[in-house]
Amino acid sequence: ELVPLSTLSDGLVELLEAERAQGRRSWLVLSPLSLVDGATLGALLEARRRGGDFVLFGRYPMDLP
C-alpha cells in the first residue's frame, strides 16, 4: 500500500525542519536522476511547496570515452 502524497510530504517537511532548526540546510541528491520515479519526485516537489527548506540536486551520469 502506498503512502498518500500529503502524508509523505508532510513527514519530509517535518524531518527537514529539525535540520533547519539547527541552522543547516539539507541537500537531497538524486543520482542518477534517471532512476527517480515520478511519484518520488512529485512528493519531493510537494514537500518544497509545503515549506520544506532543502536543495534538490539531480545529476545525469556522464560517460566519457
C-alpha positions in Angstrom: 0.0 0.0 0.0 1.4 3.4 -1.0 1.6 6.3 1.5 -0.6 9.3 0.5 1.3 12.2 -1.1 0.2 14.6 1.6 1.4 12.3 4.4 4.8 11.6 2.8 5.4 15.3 2.0 4.4 16.5 5.5 6.7 13.9 7.0 9.6 15.0 4.9 9.0 18.7 5.8 9.0 17.7 9.5 12.3 15.8 9.1 13.9 18.7 7.3 12.6 21.2 9.9 14.8 19.5 12.5 17.9 20.2 10.3 16.8 23.8 9.7 16.3 24.4 13.5 20.0 23.5 13.9 21.0 26.1 11.3 21.6 23.6 8.5 20.1 23.3 5.1 19.6 19.8 3.7 20.7 18.7 0.3 18.8 15.9 -1.4 21.0 14.4 -4.1 19.2 12.3 -6.8 21.9 10.4 -8.6 21.4 9.3 -11.2 18.3 11.4 -11.7 17.0 9.0 -14.4 16.4 6.3 -11.7 14.0 8.5 -9.7 10.4 7.8 -10.4 7.7 10.4 -10.9 5.9 9.7 -7.6 9.1 10.3 -5.6 9.9 13.4 -7.5 6.3 14.6 -7.0 6.5 14.0 -3.3 9.8 16.0 -3.1 8.3 18.9 -5.0 5.2 18.8 -2.9 7.3 19.0 0.2 9.0 22.1 -1.2 5.6 23.6 -1.9 4.6 22.9 1.7 7.6 24.8 3.1 10.4 22.2 3.1 13.7 24.0 3.1 16.1 21.9 1.1 18.2 21.9 -2.0 17.1 19.4 -4.6 20.1 18.3 -6.7 19.8 15.9 -9.5 22.5 14.8 -11.9 22.7 12.6 -15.0 25.7 10.4 -15.3 28.2 11.4 -17.9 30.2 8.6 -19.5 33.4 9.9 -21.0 35.4 7.9 -23.6 
